[in-house]
Amino acid sequence: METIYLDNGATSFPKAPGLGQAMADYLDNNGVNINRGSYQAAASAANGVLETRELLGELFHYRKESHIIFSAGVTQSLNLIIKGLLKPGDHCIVSAMEHNGVMRPLVQMAAKGVTFDRVPCDRRGRLVLTGLEELFRPNTKLVVMLHASNVCGTLMPIAKVAKICREKAVPFVLDAAQTAGHIDINMEELGLAALCFPGHKGLMGPGGIGGMIVTPSLAAELEPLVAGGTGSHSESEEMPPELPERFEAGTMNIAGIFGLRHSLQFIKNQSLEAIHHKEMILTACFLDGVKRMDSIRIVGEPGMANRMAVVSLDFLNRDNSEVAFQLAEQYGIMTRSGLQCAPSAHKSLGTFPQGTVRFSFSYFNTEEQIDKAVEAVRALA
Ligand SMILES: Cc1ncc(COP(=O)(O)O)c(C=O)c1O
C-alpha cells in the first residue's frame, strides 16, 4: 500500500532532498566543535554555523546574526523566554489558541506567582482583537502568541497585535512553529521582540534543532536558563554577556545546524512563494472535496482566507481517533487525531475533549494524494 504522509504540522516529511547527506558530510568529514579549537576543522565548522545564521537572518529579515540563537526547537526557545523573563508578580498575555509549548511553561510560572490572561478566540480560531487591549495591566511584561494554529491553521492578526504591543511598550514574542518556511515573516517590519522557530517543520530540517531570534532589548532582560561552557570568556565563571553564546551554553547540535543550513538553502532555491502557492493549492483541493460532506465539520476557517495548510475535521458520527486509525490502517494515510497538544485551542473551537482529525499538507504532497485522502474521508464519514 502506498503511504501518504499528511502530518506535516507535527513534523515535515519528506525533508529537504539531500538532508541526510548534508548531515553525514559534517559527521563523517568534520565532526568537531565550534568556538573551542584553533585548528582548521573548527574554523570550518564555525563557518557552517555562521552561514546557517545568515540564511535564517535572510529568511526572517533580521540582520544581526549574533542575535539568532540555536536551541532544540520552539519548545526550548519558548521556555528560555517565558522562564528567563517573567518574575513573580509579572503578568503575561497569550491567545486562547496556544500550544502547550506556551501554556505549560506559563502554568509552571503561574505556580511561582506569575499571572496570565488569554485573549479570547472564536469558533474559527480567530483572535478577538478588541479583547487584547483590555487585558494589559501595569505589570504586563510579555505577550506571546502563535502565528497560526497547529490545530486548524487559522492565522492570527500578528501585525495588529505587534502594533498594539509597541504602543503599550510590551515585548511581543511570536511562536512561528506553523508558519516558518511557509510564509514570509519580517521580524524587523513587525517589530517583534523575539521569534521562535522550529527546524523540523516548514524549514524541512532535522528534529532537535530550531531557535529564536531575539532583539537586544529583550535579550538584555533575559536570564540564561542554561549556564555552562561557551568557549569564550573562560576566565569567568559567569555567563558571558555576548550573544549568541549567552544563550548557547554547552556543545550544540552542529549536525542539526548543518542539516538546517542545507534545508534553508533548498527553501531559498525553491522560493517561499512557490512553497506557499503549492501548499495553498493542495489545501483548496482538500477543502473543496470535503466541504459538502454532511457528517463532517471543518473546524476553524471553512474557506481559504486567513489560513495555513492545516485542516482539522470533526467526524460528527464517529470517534475521531478511530477514524485516524482507519485512515492509516486501511488507506495508508497518516494524520494526527486528538488534541494536538493544544487543549486551549480545542476549547475555543468547541472540539474539547473529543479533538479532531488533523490533515496537514506540504510542498511535497500531490493533488493525487489529496484526492485519495478526500475519497478516504468520504468512505469513513
Ligand atoms: C504552534 C506550536 N508551537 C510549538 C510547537 C513545538 O515546537 P517544537 O517541536 O519545535 O518544540 C509546535 C509543534 O507542534 C506547534 O505546532
The ligand as an ORCA input file, in Angstrom:
! r2SCAN-3c Opt
* xyz 0 1
  C       2.109     26.067     17.490
  C       3.231     25.212     18.003
  N       4.030     25.681     18.985
  C       5.056     24.962     19.466
  C       5.355     23.711     18.969
  C       6.542     22.963     19.497
  O       7.575     23.011     18.554
  P       8.924     22.150     18.694
  O       8.587     20.769     18.246
  O       9.906     22.805     17.774
  O       9.361     22.203     20.094
  C       4.558     23.181     17.953
  C       4.808     21.811     17.447
  O       3.901     21.051     17.183
  C       3.472     23.951     17.454
  O       2.694     23.489     16.476
*
